[in-house]
Amino acid sequence: MRQILFFILLLSSTISFGQFAIITDIDGYTNIRKDDSKGKNIVDKSQNGHLIYCFESKDDWTNIDYTKDDK
């Protein structure tokens, strides 16, 4: 039974590719955009100290997931 649980734990840890991060920016906030282009696509701002979940990165852009005001 322990071997099965160990195998499931090992398998699930290799499948997950995201990681947690904390916003830290000189401005005190970070813009959250709808897609990976500059322009008027800002959907939210996140203050320093906010916890986010990061997925894959591409160039200077990172796909994230976060919670704000229980949403």
C-alpha distance (Angstrom), angle and dihedral (degrees) to the residues before:
residue distance angle dihedral
M1 . . .
R2 3.80 . .
Q3 3.79 90.7 .
I4 3.80 91.2 54.6
L5 3.82 92.3 49.4
F6 3.80 90.6 47.1
F7 3.80 91.0 50.4
I8 3.83 92.1 49.6
L9 3.81 90.9 48.8
L10 3.80 91.6 48.3
L11 3.78 92.4 47.8
S12 3.80 94.3 48.4
S13 3.81 92.4 48.9
T14 3.81 92.2 54.0
I15 3.80 93.2 48.0
S16 3.81 96.4 54.4
F17 3.79 112.6 84.4
G18 3.81 102.1 172.3
Q19 3.74 130.6 92.7
F20 3.77 138.5 -166.3
A21 3.79 122.5 -108.1
I22 3.80 138.6 176.3
I23 3.81 120.9 -131.1
T24 3.81 111.3 -113.3
D25 3.79 116.7 168.3
I26 3.79 134.1 156.9
D27 3.82 90.2 -126.8
G28 3.80 91.7 55.0
Y29 3.81 93.6 -116.4
T30 3.80 142.1 50.6
N31 3.80 126.5 -138.1
I32 3.78 115.7 -124.6
R33 3.78 111.9 -148.3
K34 3.78 133.1 -162.3
D35 3.80 93.7 -129.9
D36 3.79 140.2 2.1
S37 3.77 99.6 -82.9
K38 3.76 133.9 91.6
G39 3.76 118.0 -114.4
K40 3.75 138.3 72.9
N41 3.79 96.4 -28.8
I42 3.85 97.9 106.5
V43 3.80 108.9 136.1
D44 3.81 100.2 173.4
K45 3.79 146.0 -8.9
S46 3.79 124.9 -127.6
Q47 3.80 121.2 -154.0
N48 3.81 125.1 -135.3
G49 3.78 112.3 -81.2
H50 3.82 94.5 33.7
L51 3.82 114.5 136.9
I52 3.82 116.3 -129.3
Y53 3.80 135.5 176.2
C54 3.81 113.7 -128.0
F55 3.78 126.0 -151.9
E56 3.81 126.1 -178.9
S57 3.80 120.9 -22.7
K58 3.79 126.4 -139.5
D59 3.80 118.8 -170.2
D60 3.84 105.6 -49.7
W61 3.83 94.3 -19.4
T62 3.81 129.6 90.2
N63 3.80 128.2 -169.4
I64 3.81 109.0 -130.9
D65 3.76 143.3 179.8
Y66 3.80 122.2 -153.9
T67 3.79 143.8 161.2
K68 3.78 123.5 -126.8
D69 3.80 125.2 174.4
D70 3.83 89.8 -6.9
K71 3.82 91.4 -59.6
